Amino acid sequence: MSINLSNHLIKAAKVSGQVALSFSLLLATNFTLPAAELAPLGNESVTTKVTTKPVRDIIDQANLASYYAGDDGRAEARMIIVDENGNRQMRQFTILRKDEKDLGDQDMLVFFSQPSNVKDTVFRVEKQLESDDNRWLFLPALDLVKRISAGDKRTSFVGSHFYYEDVSGRNPKEDNFTLVSEDKDSYLINAVAKDRQSVEFSRYTVKIDKANFLPIETIYFDQSNQAVRKMTVLQVKNIDGIATVMKSRIINLSNNSYTEMQFRHVKYNLGLPDNIFSERSMRTPPKAWLE
């Protein structure tokens, strides 16, 4: 991926605390469409003034806010999975994440602790912006490290409404983005996959909060332009000067089933060593960094 966000934008976002460790859904773009060329999408109407700010800058800052808080981070998370009949399941895990550089490659480990059927399962990601991400899942019952193929990235993450790709982030080279509209509080951006055969959606829209550049709502549309999947940020908290998503929800709009993600004990800039992001840590977790 080629992301040429200027150094002053990165520094401004860092200093102002407009960064967060979250599963917000979005990334960077490849072009700017002037306001005069924008048109309503589907049944949407554009009634607000469109900014002259380049859409690329907006999405770069949203990507920075969503995935690159500090140099590294740790958080405990819980997923509450609710099916269409109201039956509930829970997944609890700890996330470790380290950046090679802002808006660059990244390492991530997710260690599951509850319930018993997923305990000690580990999800590992090598985020590579110039190629497909590497993703693995350690299955303790089989003592097996399973590679997750690129074709499986848009499948359910451990039975939830989140996809594997939602967790580590979608490669920004895969989509084109346009700025649709804005109001005093947010930007609305539309995204279309370059390879439409590789995804289940026709497009998605992202609402980005102007105050902190966090994507606060993402809606996916099917080939008939019907909304089918929606992500909403429910709670944001300031942690060490950093706007941090503490609760979000993804809902299947066809049957109202959903998964709610809750975060706690979020910490940044821990000095995580590079060598813990390895297959060895999947089999023998680095307890000093998990407790």
Secondary structure, DSSP 8 states (H G I E B T S, - for coil): ------HHHHHHHHHHT----S-------S----GGG----TT----S---SS-HHHHHHHHHHHHH-SSSEEEEEEEEEEE-TT--EEEEEEEEEEEESSTTS-EEEEEEEEESTTTTT-EEEEEE-TTS--EEEEEETTTTEEEEE-GGGTTSBSTTSSSBHHHHH---GGGEEEEEEEE-SSEEEEEEEESSGGGSS-SEEEEEEETTT--EEEEEEE-TTS-EEEEEEEEEEEEETTEEEEEEEEEEETTTTEEEEEEEEEEEE-----GGGSSHHHHHS--GGGT-
